[in-house]
Structure formats: C-alpha cells, structure tokens
Amino acid sequence: MASSRDRVVMGAADLIRRRGLAGSTVRDLAAHSGAPLGSTYHYFPRGKQQLAAEAVRYAGDLVSTALAGELTAGPVAGLRAFLALWRQTVLDSDFRAGCPVLAVAVEEPPAEGEAEAIAAAAAVFTAWERLLVEALREHGVADAGPLATLIVASVEGTVAMCRAKRDIQPLDDVAAQLEQLLTDRLGSLG
C-alpha cells in the first residue's frame, strides 16, 4: 500500500500529465491526490517544484522499469513496449493525458529559485535514452546515442501531437517508421 507521501506524488504525476505544471497549483495537486494541503507542504517543504520533480521521477521510474524489462528481449521489443505504453496512456485518457515528463520539460522555468522539476525531466529523458543506448549497443549498433535520442524525441513529440489532434494515427505512423528503422539497422549488422 502506498504511503500518504507516495499518493501525493502519484496524484501529482497524474494531474501534471493532464494539465501541465503551470496549470496546477500545489492546492490542485494536493486535492487531486486527496491529501490535505498541510500534509503536502509537510512532505514537500520546497513547494511545487519539489513535488513536481518527485512526480516526474516517479513517472520516469515507472516507464524505465517497463522499458528495461522489455529491452531484455531486444531493441525492437523495447521500442514496441515504449510505444504501446504511450498509446495506451493517450487512448485510456481519451487524449486528455500525455507524459508528465514532457509536460514539465516544456514549462517556463520558475522566475525565482531552482528549476528542480525541469532538471528532473532532463534526467528522466537521459535515463530512457541510456536504457535504449545500452540495448542498441548490445546488438551492435554503433550510433546508438543519436538513435536513442531520435526514439525518445519522436515518441514524446508524437504523444503531444496525438493529444492536440485527438487522433492516435501520428503515434501509429511514427511507430511503424521507428520499427522499420530499427529492423533495418539491426538487420544490416547481421
């Protein structure tokens, strides 16, 4: 069972993936998780940036765990799982939710204080890229770094496109193109 603090983090991740960070106050984030505002400030004394950073790390860890598990079957399996996760997220929310990591990454940094949430988003993107790089290198892909960046950027951008268009087709199109690219790249090494 999740602790009260964990429930606040999970609720914050969910609200951020729907509204973005700028569209959510600490009060909103607390209310969405069902936590009292005072408890939220107790757990996150640095406020919204600290809570958002924790929410981003939480969401990033969930995706990293799923991606790492699927990558054991190879880069194509990992790509399929990564795409399927975002496809399901977009469809299950009726195009109302995307990736909380991207939602935070595109926000204006706070006028005062550290951009803790944006730094957390950068770290999550790097972690996802690193997982892909390791799998690609294990399968002999020399330019694994740029290819991993292309995969993460393509998928994240396409999730945003799907939400804006209220259509899953952009993700399906990118999925087909990325899978073909990976299959061709891996096939040329054999």
ChimeraX attribute file (.defattr): number of C-alpha atoms within 10 A of each C-alpha:
attribute: neighborCount
match mode: 1-to-1
recipient: residues
	/A:1	5
	/A:2	8
	/A:3	8
	/A:4	16
	/A:5	17
	/A:6	16
	/A:7	17
	/A:8	27
	/A:9	27
	/A:10	21
	/A:11	21
	/A:12	32
	/A:13	30
	/A:14	22
	/A:15	22
	/A:16	26
	/A:17	23
	/A:18	19
	/A:19	15
	/A:20	23
	/A:21	25
	/A:22	14
	/A:23	10
	/A:24	18
	/A:25	13
	/A:26	19
	/A:27	15
	/A:28	15
	/A:29	26
	/A:30	24
	/A:31	16
	/A:32	18
	/A:33	21
	/A:34	13
	/A:35	17
	/A:36	14
	/A:37	14
	/A:38	12
	/A:39	14
	/A:40	23
	/A:41	16
	/A:42	12
	/A:43	16
	/A:44	19
	/A:45	13
	/A:46	12
	/A:47	14
	/A:48	22
	/A:49	23
	/A:50	18
	/A:51	26
	/A:52	29
	/A:53	23
	/A:54	23
	/A:55	29
	/A:56	34
	/A:57	21
	/A:58	20
	/A:59	22
	/A:60	22
	/A:61	15
	/A:62	11
	/A:63	18
	/A:64	20
	/A:65	13
	/A:66	14
	/A:67	23
	/A:68	19
	/A:69	14
	/A:70	18
	/A:71	22
	/A:72	11
	/A:73	11
	/A:74	16
	/A:75	25
	/A:76	20
	/A:77	16
	/A:78	21
	/A:79	23
	/A:80	17
	/A:81	19
	/A:82	23
	/A:83	24
	/A:84	15
	/A:85	14
	/A:86	20
	/A:87	22
	/A:88	14
	/A:89	18
	/A:90	23
	/A:91	17
	/A:92	11
	/A:93	12
	/A:94	12
	/A:95	22
	/A:96	16
	/A:97	23
	/A:98	28
	/A:99	24
	/A:100	26
	/A:101	29
	/A:102	23
	/A:103	23
	/A:104	26
	/A:105	20
	/A:106	12
	/A:107	14
	/A:108	11
	/A:109	17
	/A:110	13
	/A:111	7
	/A:112	6
	/A:113	9
	/A:114	12
	/A:115	16
	/A:116	18
	/A:117	26
	/A:118	24
	/A:119	15
	/A:120	23
	/A:121	26
	/A:122	15
	/A:123	16
	/A:124	22
	/A:125	19
	/A:126	15
	/A:127	15
	/A:128	22
	/A:129	22
	/A:130	17
	/A:131	18
	/A:132	26
	/A:133	22
	/A:134	18
	/A:135	21
	/A:136	24
	/A:137	14
	/A:138	13
	/A:139	16
	/A:140	15
	/A:141	18
	/A:142	14
	/A:143	11
	/A:144	20
	/A:145	16
	/A:146	11
	/A:147	19
	/A:148	22
	/A:149	18
	/A:150	14
	/A:151	22
	/A:152	19
	/A:153	15
	/A:154	15
	/A:155	22
	/A:156	20
	/A:157	16
	/A:158	24
	/A:159	26
	/A:160	20
	/A:161	18
	/A:162	21
	/A:163	19
	/A:164	11
	/A:165	12
	/A:166	15
	/A:167	16
	/A:168	18
	/A:169	14
	/A:170	18
	/A:171	24
	/A:172	16
	/A:173	11
	/A:174	17
	/A:175	22
	/A:176	11
	/A:177	12
	/A:178	21
	/A:179	17
	/A:180	13
	/A:181	14
	/A:182	18
	/A:183	13
	/A:184	11
	/A:185	16
	/A:186	16
	/A:187	9
	/A:188	10
	/A:189	10
	/A:190	7
